[in-house]
Amino acid sequence: MSLHTTPNSVQETVEAQGHLIDSHIMERIFDTVVEYQGRFEVEKFQIGRTNSEPSHLRLKVETPSKELMLQLLGQLLGLGCSPADSGDAYLVTVDRDMCAPEDFYSTTNQRTQVRINQQWIDVQKQRMDALVVVENGQARCSRLRDVKAGDQVITGMRGIRVIPESKERDRLAFAFMSNGISSERQVETAVRQTAALIEGARAEKKKVVIVAGPVVVHTGGVVPLSNMIRAGFVDAILSGNALGVHDIENALLGTSLGVRQSDGRQEEHGHRNHMRAINAIYHAGSVKGAVESGRLKSGVLYECVKANVPFVLAGSLRDDGPLPDTITDMNEAQDAYNEHLQGAGLVLCLGSMLHSIATGNMLPSWVKIVCVDINPAVATKVSDRGTGQMVGVVTDVGLFLDLLSKALIAK
């Protein structure tokens, strides 16, 4: 597509590097230019000669106005296109805590580099919806609420390079679900490949983090998840108050939401059982106290305490009790989640849309996420919120955990 310059038109030259063809990035770049009423001219395209060698694209783009160009550049940046020869990133000093310059650069979860003192440096603690703070020649992501007066924050889009994740080439691992979210995928295949991902993460000395909702208890997943914790396949559990309450209700009273786990029948006055479970933990002072006193003798949280596996219970407005271990300050809960996600190689989300979305927002794009839910809309919503590295398995959570624990522990 050749350019036809008009008096008000604006031109920029951008460059991209990576697996542009097999990851379909190049066609998305072209489509994005057209979407913003732009035109483009390919100045250079050098295709990688091997499976591992990246391709290089240099593109001249033109839009009818400066406003459209700024919008276009913002979109292209997320696809790995950065302005060519743009110089260093532009830094502005913050003058008030939690108040950034209006044109601060808002990050994606993709690998990001910034140019400082004519050198490209990696941004640390990568996550979406953050700012980039530069200090002592280093760059890191920072949440808006963590920005302090005196911080140097990157603004605009110059001197920033985003590196999108290339298409998964490991056909024996994450690519097994590259066709999207489907209930027609064999559960046994998904389990086998998820087990391979867990073992791969452990081999690389990375964490396996479980994000779980109370459906784990309702569907009979307590025993297999407990087995996985005991066998050392889980490094942290992130959840809400409900998982803890119903896990403890099940351990103490044999019910979940008042329904007997043994035969699926409603227990008489069973609706009170979750409150009795909370009360028991208050008497013990904490979940750990209940374990140490012998009051709590089984369950997911019991195994976490025994195996010294950290767990985080984030509170919400609807929580009963809540349990004494539940973190009711949302900022503190976010911080706790974020702490345990550092160093993660795989995150397994089980039946919790809210906590899965929250977790996905905290993760860089290279950390793999497997989201298991009986409702395909949950996995779709998690993916739509920007967590592109998430793949979905549509099945019963309890069944999935049972098969997964057997696949892992049998080896």
Secondary structure, DSSP 8 states (H G I E B T S, - for coil): ------TT-EEEEEEEEESTTTTTHHHHHHHHHHHTT-EEEEEEEE--SSSSS-EEEEEEEEESSHHHHHHHHHHHHHTT-EETT--S-EEEE--BTTB--TTB----SSEEEEEETTEEEEEES--SS-EEEEETTEEEEE-GGG--TT-EEEESSTTEEEE-------TTTGGGGTT---TTS-HHHHHHHHHHHHHHHHHTT-EEEEEE-THHHHTT-HHHHHHHHHTT--SEEEEEHHHHHHHHHHHHHSEETTEETTT--B-TTGGGHHHHHHHHHHHHSSHHHHHHHTS--SSHHHHHHHHT--EEEE--TT-SS--TT-B--HHHHHHHHHHHHTTEEEEEEES-HHHHHHHHHHS-TTSEEEEEES-HHHHHHHHHTT-TTEEEEES-HHHHHHHHHHHHHT-
